[in-house]
Amino acid sequence: MDKRWVFTLYFLEALPFALLTGVSVILYKNLNIDNIRIAFFTSLITIPYFLKPLLAPLLESYMTKRGVILIMSFSIAFLLLILAFILNLPNFFYSSIGIFFLLGLASAINDIHIDGLYITQLSKKNKQAI
């Protein structure tokens, strides 16, 4: 794997996680949601990241890693687009939490396959170094 793609892949892996854990809290705070609801619901949207060790063996055999990375990347972009429209609705909170949860799930699946792709593309010498 070309070293130039490593940064891009790991940036693609980190960006949705930053949106889920940081930006969502700031977004809800700016929309005058109380702290208890923010803390509870934003902790729920990170559940897919805790399930990654259980999801990884199930997901590794279905499609190619590159195919899944592309599908999940487009899914993340589509979910962010939907989120932008949902925030204008009067009862946006619960639907936006649902979108954030789906975003977390797509991001966790993407993380699994990015790490898998990186490991499979490493040379034998680099694998031994790790």
N, C-alpha and C positions, 0 to 999 in steps of 0.2 A: 504494500500500500504506500502510495506517495505520502511523504511526511506533511505536505501542505494540506492534505485532507484531514489529518488528525485533529488539528485545531478546529476546523469547520464542523466536524462530527461532534466533538465534545462541546462546542458552543451550542450546537443544535440540541444536545442533551441537557445542557444546563439552563437554557433560556426558559423553557416551560416550567421547570422547577422553581426558578426565581419568580416567575409570574404567579405561581400557585402560593408560594410561601410568603412572599414579600409584597408584591403588588396588590394581591387580593385584599390583604389587611388594610393597606393604605387606601385602596379604592372604597372599601366599605366604611372606613372611618370618615372619609371625605363625603360620603353619602349619608352621614349621620346615623349609622347603625350603632346600637349600643355595644359596649365592649364584651359583654357576656356572650351575646349572639355571634359576634365576630370570632371570639376565641373558640367557641364550641364548633361552629360550622366550618371554619377554616382548618381546624384540626381534622375534621372528617374528610375533607377533600384530599388529604395526603395519605389516606389509607392505601391506595394502590401502590405507593412506594414501599410500604411495609410488607406488601404481598409479593414483591418482586422475586424473592427466593422460591416462593411456591409457584409463581407463574412461569418462571424461566424454563423449567423442564417441560412444561406443557406446550409452550409456544415455540420451542426451538425446532420442532419437526414439521411444522405446517407449511411454511413458505420459505423462500430464500430470504436471507437477512436483508439484502438490498431492497427487495420488493416490499418487505414489511416496513423498512425505514422510510421509503418513499410514501407508502400509504399512510403511515402514522404522521409523517410530516405534513402532508396535505390535510389530514384529519385535524391536526392541531391548528393549522391556519384557518380551516373552515369553522372550527369551534370558536376561535377567537373572533371571527367575523360575526357569528351568531351572537356571541356575548356582547359585542358592540351594539347590536340592535336590541337585545333584551334589556339592557340597562336603561333604555328609554321608556320601558313599559311601567305602568303604575305599580304592579306587584312583581318587581324584578328580583327580589332577594332570593326566594327559593328556586326560581328557575335559573338564576345565575349560579347558585350553589351547585345545581345539577350539571350545568355546563362546565363549571370548574372541576367537578368530580370526573366527568367524562374526559376533560382535558388531562387530569392527573392519570387516568387509566391509559390514555393514548401515549402520554409522555413516559409512563413506566414501561409500557411495552416497547416503545422506541428506545429507551435506555438499555433494556435487555438486549435488543438486537444490535445496537451500536457497539456495545461492549463485546458481543459475540463476533461481530464483523471484524473489529479491531484485533481480537485475539487470533482469529483464523487467518488474518492477513499478515501477521507478524512472521518474520523469518525465524528459522529454527534457532539461530544464534540469539536473537532478541527474546524468544520464548524462554530459553535457558537462563537468560539474565534476570527475568522476572521471577 
